[in-house]
Amino acid sequence: MSTSIEVAPTEAQAIAQLSEENALLRQELGRLRASERTFRALLDHAPLLISAKSLDGTILMANRHFEVLDGYDAAAFVGRKVFDLFPPDIAEQLWRNDLRAAAERRPIHEEETVYHRDRSPHTYATVKFPLFDESGAVIATCAVSSDITEVRTAQADSLNDELTGLKNRRYFNMRFVEEQRRAQRDQRLLTLLLADVDRFKGYNDTHGHPQGDMVLAAVAQAIRHTLTRPGDLAFRLGGDEFACLFTANTEEESVELAERIRAALAAEAIPHLANDPYGTVTLSIGLAFLYPHDADDVLAQAAAYERGDQALYRAKHKGRNTVSR
């Protein structure tokens, strides 16, 4: 019968083993510290906005690049909620996208508008994605945003109407379906506004085409001064025909915005001898409404445009210088 005898390691062997384990731990700690330094350097120096929010909207972390934003205060940023830090319209779009990422449990890609310290609006391409705990529950969202303002500006140069500075028909066609789908996701009413100058041919015949160009510029100014929210879009489709796309809570809210545009141009009191009975330049405006349950294909654009055009015709039939739906 044979027996095996287990020989305990000597004290020297034990010390050597502990030393080896200690060296491995130091190496691992060194790697962790190096990884942390690398991670911290990326956070501090990458030209990106990187942040995380809890599910109640509290900022959990934000990198140093946030200092480019208007109102940013490093000492009072983390720990506060998004609606405490940004204007309501900006905060609403940011938080809406965070909620989508959390609810859909997947990354989402959106363009978001924020203001820099010089109060200039900047467009950011943002990816927002959920963060999970060990059980798979969503506990927070993370956002990584890159400033694409210069890219969008360069693209816009080919999509602007040179006379008025508004976007052109090409851009209108590009954005319509995108805006409709965005409104559907957000369960918002999308309004298509169509407008043209009353008896504009008569104005050109009476006052001359150079003066007519000044009238078109005045219409664009009236629209820009009224539609000032992020996401409001305005276009010159051609000639004296203008269009706007914007979201609202109710049809009445959209009508009120349209009335403000009409009144803003009327207040300029630009003489128009061929526009009886007003004697000044006036606008007729038609509104078409697209609800979240409406079809989201290209055919909806043609149908919406036809409804807006019919509403514009009704405004003309009512005597011009009015808003119809």
ABEGO torsion letter per residue (X at the ends): XBBBBBBBBBAAAAAAAAAAAAAAAAAAAAAAAAAAAAAAAAAAABBBBBBBBBAAGBBABBBAAAAABBGBBAAAABGBBAAAABBAAAAAAAAAAAAAAAAAGBBBBBBBBBBBAAGBBBBBBBBBBBBBBAAGBBABBBBBBBBAAAAAAAAAAAABBAAAGBBBAAAAAAAAAAAAAAAAAAGBBBBBBBBBBBGAAAAAAAAEAAAAAAAAAAAAAAAAAABABBGBBBBBAEEABBBBBBBBABAAAAAAAAAAAAAAAAAAGBBBAABOAAGBBBBBBBBBBBBAABBABAAAAAAAAAAAAAAAAAAAAAGEGBBBX
